[in-house]
């Protein structure tokens, strides 16, 4: 995404809103893809029904923790759950970065722009 340079004026509100919406849609697609990966893993390795796989994936993706991966689970499911948990953490961090970047850029640009306008 190309944003205005520090020497250019601050973008209008509708441009900022469009940028934020674009970043939001990218983050949403990333979370949906991560959720689908988790659901496929839990349905194939854990033999969970689709709704339970969705629940388990969304719980791990949200950071709430696993529900079904217990001592009685297979080693393959435990390994998948561990890797998916680490992957989910990265997805959350990247999503927060995607959502914060237009806001932080606008804030920094506004502060710098005001600084350069003063004599």
N, C-alpha and C positions, 0 to 999 in steps of 0.2 A: 504494500500500500504506500503510495507516495503522499507525503504530508508536506505542508508548507515549510519553507526554510525560515530560520530565525529572523531573517531580514524582511520577510514578507509579512503583510498584515495578518491578524488573527482571522481564521476561517469563520464564515457565518455559522449561525446555530444549526441551520439545516444541513450544512456540510458535515459538521460534527455529528449530528444525529445519524446521518447516513453512514459515516465511518463506524460509529458505535454499533449500528444495526448490522453492518457487514461483519464486524468482529464477533458480535453475538451469534450470528448464524454459523460462523466457522466454529466457534466453541460448542454450539449446540450439535453440529454435525459430528464433531470429535467425540463428544460425550455419547451420542447415539451409536457411533461406531464401536466405542469401547463397551457399551452396554450389550451390543449384539455379540461381540467377541466373548464376553463373559457368559452370555446365555448359551451360545453354541458349546462352550467348554463344559458348562454344568449339565447340559442335556446329554452330551456324548459321554463324558467321563463319569459324571455322578449319577447318570440315569434319572435326573430330576425331571418332573413335569415342567412344561414351559413356564407356567406361572411361578413355580418355585425357583426355577432358574433365573427368571426375571427378578424375583425378590432377592435372591442371593447376590446377583450381580449388582443390583442397585444399592444394596446395603454396603457392599464392599466399595463401590464407586463413590458413595456418599461419605465414606469414612466411618460408618457405624459398626462395621465388623461383620464377620461371617456368621451365618446361622446354622448351616448344615455340616460344615467341615469340622468333624469331631474325631475322636479317637477311633471310632468304628468305620471311618471313611477309608477308601483305598489310598494307597500311596500316590497313585497318579492324580487323584483328585486333590490331595493335600499339596502336591507340588504345583498343580495348576492354580489352586487357590492362592498359594504364596506368590507365584509369579504375577497372577492377575491383580493381587493386592498392591504389589509394587508398581505395576503398570497403571493401575487406577490412581495412585498417588501422583504419578507424573501427569496424567490426564487432567487432574484437578489443578495442579500447579500451572500447567500450560493454559488451561481455560481461564484461570484468574489473571494470568499475564495478558491474554488476549483481550479480556474485558477491561483491564485497567489501563492498557497502553494508550487508547485515545484520550482518556481522561487525564492521565499524567502528562501526555504530550501537550494537551491544551493548557493545562495549568502551567507547565514550564514555559510554554510559548507566551502565554499572557504575562507572566512575571518578567520574562526577558524583554518582551516587546515594550512593556511599561518602563523598564529600566533604560532602554535605548532611546525612548522618546524624551526623557528628561534632559535638560541642558547640562 
